[in-house]
Amino acid sequence: MSKVNDFLSAAGVFFLATCDGDQPKVRPLGAHMEMDGKVLFGVGDFKDVYKQLSANPKTEIVAAKADGHWMRYTGRAVFETDPKYAEAMLDGAPHLRNIYNEETGHKMMVFHIEDATAVDIPVMGEGENLL
């Protein structure tokens, strides 16, 4: 998993794809971390992305680095039930506590990707499996 997390860190911003019925939806994300052998992502419980992943957990993340390499990370989103993951995500990005707190009622929902494939793809040539 470290290779996936390292790639996402090098890219900075990455894109998460979901489905809203039969309409694909793509949005930029940046919140991720590695913990307990998993790469974890955070989304708000009040956002469409959470509702879409809950209804259809099939997802794909695409990230691109400045050197021309890009990664496709595909699988099924599984939301974590242990609150330690949301706390760790918020500890890593304390500014998000302004959004996710008891006063607003918004919760950070953290997921990882199972049944995953991850490929680092150069501009030209064969891709490298990262898992």
N, C-alpha and C positions, 0 to 999 in steps of 0.2 A: 504494500500500500504506500510505502514511502515514496516510490517513484511517481505515483499518481499525485500525492500531496505536493511533492517537490515541483512537479510540472505546473500544477495549479498556482503555486506560490510564484513561480517564475513568470507566469502569464499575467498575474494580477487579477484581471477581470476575465470571467468565463461566462458561457451562455448555457442556460438550462432550458431544455425543451420539454413541454408537457402537451397534453391534448385537452381541449375543452369541447367535449362532444366529438365532432369530426374535424374540428379546426385546430391545427397545430398552433401552439403559443411558445414563443421564445423570449427569454428575458435575461439581462445581465445580472450576475451575482459576483460576490467577492468573498463572502463569509464561508470559510471552511477551516477545518483543523483535523489533525490526526490524533486519535485517542483509542486505546484498547484494541489496536490493530485494525481500526476502521478509519476511513476518511469520512468526515461528518460535514453536513451542510445545514444551515439554519434558514428557516423561512417563518414568517408570521402566521399565526393561526387565523388571522382575520383577512389574509390575502388570498386572491384567486389561485395562486400557485399551490397553496396548501390544499385547497378544495379540489383542485385538478389532480394532484398527486394522490389524494385520498380516494378519489373516484377511480382513477386509473394510474397505478403506480409505475407503469412503464415510462422510462425517462432516458434522456441522453444529455450529456454535458460535453460541450466542445470548448476547447481552450487553444489559443495560439500564442506562441512566443515570438519575440522579435527576430530570432534566427531562422524563421520560416517553418519551424516544426509546429505541428498542431496535434492535438490529442482528441480522440473520440472515446468517451467513457459511457458505456451503455449498460442498462440493467433495470432493476426493479427497486423503487424507493421503499425503504422500510423505516418507519418512524420509531424513534427510541422512546421507551416509557420511563427510563430512569432520569429524574431531573438533574442529575450530575452533569449530563451532557449539555443541557441548555445553560446551566451555570458556567460551565467551562467555556462555552461559546461566548457568553456575555462577558466573562472575565477577559477573554482575548480581544474583545471589541467593546470596551466600557461605554462608549458613546451610544451604543444600542440600548443601554439601560433607560435612556430617555423615552424609548418607544415601548420596550417590554418591561412592564412593572405592574405592581398591584393597582396603582392609581389609574393607569390607562386600561387595565384589564387585558392587555394584549400579551400573548405568550409566544415565546420563541419555540418553534417546533423543530426538532433536530432529526435528520434522517441520514442513513447511509445507503449505499447501493449494493444489493445482492444480485446473485446470478449475473455477475458483471464481466464485461470485457473492457479492456483499456488498451488502446494502441497509440503509440507515438509515431506520427507519420511525417516524414520529411517532404519537402517540396517535390523532390524526385527520388524514386527508389522505393524499397520495401519498408513497411511499417514494422515497428518493434513492439512486441507484446509487453506491457508494463505490469501484468499481474502474474 
